[in-house]
Amino acid sequence: MIENFPAERATALQRLDSFGPRMGHHYARGRNSDLGPGQRQDVSRLSPAIRHRLVTEAEAVGTALALHGPEQAQKFIEEVFWRSYWKGFLQLRPGLWDAYRGELAQDLARLQAEPELQAAYARAVEGSTGIDAFDAWAVELRDSGWLHNHARMWFASIWIFTLRLPWTLGADLFLRHLLDADAASNTLSWRWVAGLHTAGKTYVARAENIHRFTGGRFNPVGLEENPPPPPAPHPIPLQPLRPMAPLPEGPVALLLHEDDLHPESLLPPGLKVDAIAGLAVPRARSPLGCAPMAERQAWQVLADGLERAGRHFKAPVVALAPEAVAGWAQAHGLPVITPQAPVGWTAEALVGLGLPLHVVRRDWDAACWPAATKGYFAFRERIPAWLRELAPSPPSG
């Protein structure tokens, strides 16, 4: 059975509504168990929709609060904030993304030059390692573009410590296939498993743990459960967020992209939007491109965002290749505004346009990102205050 994931806001809202009653004790009790496709009743499978903001973080958290309150929904709410923590952490340390890209280039060169590494990598990607759980997840990743969060950690740990493959090649595999792939959550989660995020701390997949939390589906053998300690991570200096300039007065053109596809809740009421374009560059995720399913989904969510934006702002819409954006902007003669793209391939593409852009930072990000200066537990202490400040609420339409 292959999981299905919404590529339109309307369908994502239906899933949000149907999962809402399970955001309390059901989620807290069952979120770490992966019983397999068709059996995942206690995880929302909304991550691709939230990643593209077909559903916003505020709407997901607001639904949980409305149905369960902050105590019963604590685990679900904290999981949503984990994504904001990762995004803020990378936004404050863009050098981590640059370092990953540089190390990946070196490991891809090794992959071409070393036959033994190439063979081991091929076995892992094809799901033919002989480790039952890992092989099943490799196939599920390829066929559905998604994995349970716990399975992602197990997969990464086996990749790094048992198969002894470079972590960057695994992170790249996820980026190319996952429907919810984003630079921050993916890169930093792989670094965390490898022990490069927190000094001296790795995440080690254990056979008993996998057997128990998959309901006995798997009984992996041969796992490395006592890897040597990793080298201490290199400190990366913080770069404070740049303040946002005021929006221009008068009519504007809106440039949408796959990182934030709910402009209806982003832009201030009364803003006059006279033209709308959409930009997606999924093949820029990796030097190896993007899996067809993930690329198709990126264009589908963009089309949905454009259609809704056109109706909301009563303006013409068009999807454009990067090289066509400057001509579109020049033809309309309007200042171009765009949602802030976090560190990653979309942000790089926007810089590459060579076009002055007026960037809009969402209130959620403006509140959360600056607090991602240390570990998640320090960040988590701010959640009650953010719930009061941001007042998240369920979708209104």
Solvent accessible surface area in square Angstrom, and as a share of the most:
residue,aa,sasa,rsa
1,M,176,0.79
2,I,99,0.50
3,E,12,0.05
4,N,113,0.58
5,F,27,0.11
6,P,5,0.03
7,A,8,0.06
8,E,73,0.33
9,R,11,0.04
10,A,67,0.52
11,T,57,0.33
12,A,0,0.00
13,L,36,0.18
14,Q,123,0.55
15,R,44,0.16
16,L,4,0.02
17,D,109,0.56
18,S,81,0.52
19,F,14,0.06
20,G,0,0.00
21,P,81,0.51
22,R,77,0.28
23,M,0,0.00
24,G,1,0.01
25,H,101,0.45
26,H,43,0.19
27,Y,14,0.05
28,A,44,0.34
29,R,165,0.60
30,G,11,0.11
31,R,61,0.22
32,N,57,0.29
33,S,37,0.24
34,D,0,0.00
35,L,82,0.41
36,G,3,0.02
37,P,43,0.27
38,G,26,0.25
39,Q,106,0.47
40,R,10,0.04
41,Q,109,0.48
42,D,26,0.13
43,V,20,0.11
44,S,16,0.10
45,R,63,0.23
46,L,1,0.00
47,S,28,0.18
48,P,0,0.00
49,A,0,0.00
50,I,15,0.08
51,R,6,0.02
52,H,0,0.00
53,R,13,0.05
54,L,0,0.00
55,V,0,0.00
56,T,6,0.03
57,E,4,0.02
58,A,32,0.24
59,E,18,0.08
60,A,0,0.00
61,V,0,0.00
62,G,1,0.01
63,T,11,0.07
64,A,0,0.00
65,L,39,0.19
66,A,70,0.54
67,L,98,0.49
68,H,46,0.21
69,G,21,0.20
70,P,82,0.52
71,E,150,0.67
72,Q,107,0.47
73,A,0,0.00
74,Q,90,0.40
75,K,76,0.32
76,F,8,0.03
77,I,3,0.02
78,E,18,0.08
79,E,58,0.26
80,V,12,0.07
81,F,0,0.00
82,W,73,0.26
83,R,37,0.13
84,S,2,0.01
85,Y,1,0.00
86,W,20,0.07
87,K,15,0.06
88,G,0,0.00
89,F,21,0.09
90,L,2,0.01
91,Q,28,0.12
92,L,8,0.04
93,R,18,0.06
94,P,33,0.21
95,G,25,0.24
96,L,6,0.03
97,W,4,0.01
98,D,92,0.48
99,A,53,0.41
100,Y,3,0.01
101,R,57,0.21
102,G,35,0.34
103,E,68,0.31
104,L,1,0.01
105,A,57,0.44
106,Q,124,0.55
107,D,13,0.07
108,L,24,0.12
109,A,62,0.48
110,R,101,0.37
111,L,10,0.05
112,Q,140,0.62
113,A,77,0.60
114,E,64,0.29
115,P,109,0.68
116,E,153,0.69
117,L,16,0.08
118,Q,79,0.35
119,A,46,0.35
120,A,25,0.20
121,Y,27,0.10
122,A,38,0.29
123,R,117,0.43
124,A,0,0.00
125,V,43,0.25
126,E,103,0.46
127,G,15,0.14
128,S,59,0.38
129,T,34,0.20
130,G,64,0.61
131,I,14,0.07
132,D,60,0.31
133,A,0,0.00
134,F,0,0.00
135,D,21,0.11
136,A,39,0.30
137,W,1,0.00
138,A,2,0.02
139,V,51,0.29
140,E,21,0.10
141,L,3,0.01
142,R,117,0.43
143,D,52,0.27
144,S,3,0.02
145,G,1,0.01
146,W,11,0.04
147,L,1,0.00
148,H,2,0.01
149,N,84,0.43
150,H,16,0.07
151,A,0,0.00
152,R,43,0.16
153,M,40,0.18
154,W,0,0.00
155,F,0,0.00
156,A,2,0.02
157,S,2,0.01
158,I,1,0.01
159,W,0,0.00
160,I,25,0.13
161,F,21,0.09
162,T,31,0.18
163,L,43,0.22
164,R,183,0.67
165,L,7,0.03
166,P,21,0.13
167,W,23,0.08
168,T,0,0.00
169,L,1,0.01
170,G,0,0.00
171,A,0,0.00
172,D,1,0.00
173,L,5,0.02
174,F,5,0.02
175,L,0,0.00
176,R,31,0.11
177,H,30,0.13
178,L,3,0.01
179,L,10,0.05
180,D,4,0.02
181,A,2,0.02
182,D,4,0.02
183,A,5,0.04
184,A,3,0.02
185,S,21,0.14
186,N,9,0.05
187,T,0,0.00
188,L,0,0.00
189,S,36,0.23
190,W,6,0.02
191,R,31,0.11
192,W,75,0.26
193,V,2,0.01
194,A,8,0.06
195,G,0,0.00
196,L,33,0.16
197,H,35,0.16
198,T,51,0.29
199,A,69,0.53
200,G,60,0.58
201,K,127,0.54
202,T,43,0.25
203,Y,41,0.16
204,V,25,0.14
205,A,3,0.02
206,R,106,0.39
207,A,24,0.19
208,E,109,0.49
209,N,36,0.18
210,I,0,0.00
211,H,79,0.35
212,R,136,0.50
213,F,45,0.19
214,T,0,0.00
215,G,55,0.53
216,G,38,0.37
217,R,91,0.33
218,F,19,0.08
219,N,99,0.51
220,P,4,0.02
221,V,107,0.61
222,G,70,0.67
223,L,23,0.11
224,E,50,0.22
225,E,49,0.22
226,N,128,0.66
227,P,25,0.16
228,P,105,0.66
229,P,118,0.74
230,P,28,0.17
231,P,103,0.65
232,A,78,0.60
233,P,32,0.20
234,H,154,0.69
235,P,124,0.78
236,I,50,0.26
237,P,101,0.63
238,L,87,0.43
239,Q,97,0.43
240,P,117,0.74
241,L,34,0.17
242,R,197,0.72
243,P,121,0.76
244,M,67,0.30
245,A,75,0.58
246,P,120,0.76
247,L,50,0.25
248,P,29,0.18
249,E,170,0.76
250,G,41,0.40
251,P,60,0.37
252,V,0,0.00
253,A,0,0.00
254,L,0,0.00
255,L,0,0.00
256,L,0,0.00
257,H,0,0.00
258,E,0,0.00
259,D,15,0.08
260,D,3,0.01
261,L,0,0.00
262,H,14,0.06
263,P,0,0.00
264,E,43,0.19
265,S,62,0.40
266,L,20,0.10
267,L,12,0.06
268,P,61,0.39
269,P,139,0.87
270,G,84,0.80
271,L,32,0.16
272,K,117,0.50
273,V,4,0.02
274,D,48,0.25
275,A,1,0.01
276,I,0,0.00
277,A,0,0.00
278,G,0,0.00
279,L,1,0.00
280,A,5,0.04
281,V,21,0.12
282,P,3,0.02
283,R,165,0.60
284,A,42,0.33
285,R,0,0.00
286,S,8,0.05
287,P,90,0.57
288,L,94,0.47
289,G,16,0.16
290,C,20,0.12
291,A,14,0.11
292,P,100,0.63
293,M,59,0.26
294,A,0,0.00
295,E,32,0.14
296,R,126,0.46
297,Q,8,0.04
298,A,0,0.00
299,W,95,0.33
300,Q,84,0.37
301,V,0,0.00
302,L,1,0.00
303,A,58,0.45
304,D,23,0.12
305,G,0,0.00
306,L,10,0.05
307,E,85,0.38
308,R,18,0.07
309,A,0,0.00
310,G,12,0.11
311,R,151,0.55
312,H,96,0.43
313,F,34,0.14
314,K,180,0.76
315,A,12,0.09
316,P,92,0.58
317,V,62,0.36
318,V,60,0.35
319,A,55,0.43
320,L,25,0.13
321,A,45,0.35
322,P,46,0.29
323,E,147,0.66
324,A,41,0.32
325,V,0,0.00
326,A,46,0.36
327,G,43,0.41
328,W,23,0.08
329,A,8,0.06
330,Q,152,0.68
331,A,87,0.68
332,H,79,0.35
333,G,65,0.62
334,L,41,0.21
335,P,47,0.30
336,V,5,0.03
337,I,0,0.00
338,T,1,0.01
339,P,1,0.01
340,Q,28,0.13
341,A,10,0.08
342,P,16,0.10
343,V,26,0.15
344,G,5,0.05
345,W,6,0.02
346,T,3,0.02
347,A,23,0.18
348,E,80,0.36
349,A,20,0.15
350,L,15,0.07
351,V,123,0.70
352,G,66,0.63
353,L,23,0.11
354,G,73,0.70
355,L,36,0.18
356,P,109,0.68
357,L,42,0.21
358,H,64,0.29
359,V,49,0.28
360,V,17,0.10
361,R,35,0.13
362,R,23,0.09
363,D,107,0.56
364,W,9,0.03
365,D,4,0.02
366,A,47,0.37
367,A,17,0.14
368,C,0,0.00
369,W,1,0.00
370,P,64,0.40
371,A,19,0.15
372,A,0,0.00
373,T,57,0.33
374,K,143,0.61
375,G,39,0.38
376,Y,11,0.04
377,F,135,0.56
378,A,56,0.43
379,F,1,0.01
380,R,72,0.26
381,E,127,0.57
382,R,115,0.42
383,I,10,0.05
384,P,74,0.46
385,A,40,0.31
386,W,2,0.01
387,L,26,0.13
388,R,177,0.65
389,E,115,0.51
390,L,37,0.19
391,A,71,0.55
392,P,16,0.10
393,S,64,0.41
394,P,59,0.37
395,P,38,0.24
396,S,125,0.80
397,G,79,0.76
